[in-house]
Each structure stands twice: as C-alpha cells, then as structure tokens.
Amino acid sequence: MLKNLREATRQLHEEIEQDNLAAKIMSHEISLGEYKLLLLQNYIAYKITEEQISSHLDNWKSDKSLRLKKDLEFLNVDTSVLVGFNNRFKISNKTEALGATYVVEGSALGALQISKELPHCQSVAKLDKPHYFNAERNSMEAWNSFLKRLRNSEFSEEEKSIAAQKAQETFRFFGEVFKLDITAVNFQE
C-alpha cells in the first residue's frame, strides 16, 4: 500500500511544494502577510480533511488544524473563508480515508523542515513560538504510527487503487486551497 501511495502521489507532491508559500520560508523571504496566508491555507486544508478522515477511521486523531487555529487566533486572522471550501472534499469509506491520511500525516516531515527555517525569516522571527511550525519531533509520531498501521495490514489491489486515487485527490484539494491568495482574505500585514 505504502509503495502505491508514494508512486501515485510523487508528481502531485512535487508540484504542490513548488507552488506553495512555504518555499518563501525556506528562502527566508516570506512576509508577515504571506505567513498568515500560509497558515490560513494549511488550516483550511487540514480542518476539512481531518473532519472527513475522522468520520471513517476509528481511533484516528490529528491536531494539525487545532494548532494552526491557535496560530491564526494569535495573529488575529479571520478563518471564515473556510466555509467556501466546505463541500469540495469528501471521503466515502475507510479505504479512501487511508489515502487521505497518507497526505495529512505525511506532511509532518515537511512541516518539521519548514519550522527549522522559520526563525531565519526576519518578518516572523519575533513572533511567539508557533504551535504548528514548531520544530518538535513528536509531531512525527502520528506519521510513524500510520506507517506501522499500513505495514501491519493487508490490502487488495482494489483497495490500494482506491486509497491511491483518494491520496491524489487530497493533494489536488490541498493545491486548490493553496491557490487562495492574499486578496481573498482580510488581514493586516
């Protein structure tokens, strides 16, 4: 299953990384407004996918959207734009939920790498320690647990295909959310 998910999403993953504001953190060029937008984009993507996944996977929990919400509240960012995305992503069953979880949990490594560069960004370096981009290794625990779950389960070829299709759809949904631009939200630099 894991190999199928990796292969099915490799290109989409690379495309989303190239077009994401997080690249400006990696180059230390992000403005405060862009940082707020990046947090908002991630909040919307995670909030919606986490709600869909949790309705199909027992004992699965993610706190990514909760941590992002805390950062957004600290920065006084209105999250009401989320409602415009509410019906754009749906999960129908457990197998699809596994595909989406691959994307959600797999993002932990990227967030960890980004968090290490955040203190080098002049426009956001003086902010309080973030809840989401926080450089804490324990954020990888859910990813490792998910990998273990996949490795200890058997899947049919049809299940592998369904999960891979939903993982691709999840990346596309994230890409759609990441197109939200600064003119669509109302916050101060």
Buried (B, 14 or more C-beta within 10 A) or exposed (E): BBEBBBEBBEEBBEEBEEEBBBBBBBEBEBBBBBBBBBBBBBBBBBBBBBBBBBEBBEEBEBBBBBBBBBBBEEBEBEBEBBEEBEEEBEBEEBBBBBBBBBBBBBBBEBBBBBBEBBBEBEBBEEBEEBBBBBBEEEBBEBBEEBBEBBEEEEBEEEBBBBBBBBBBBBBBBBBBBBEBEBEEBEBEE
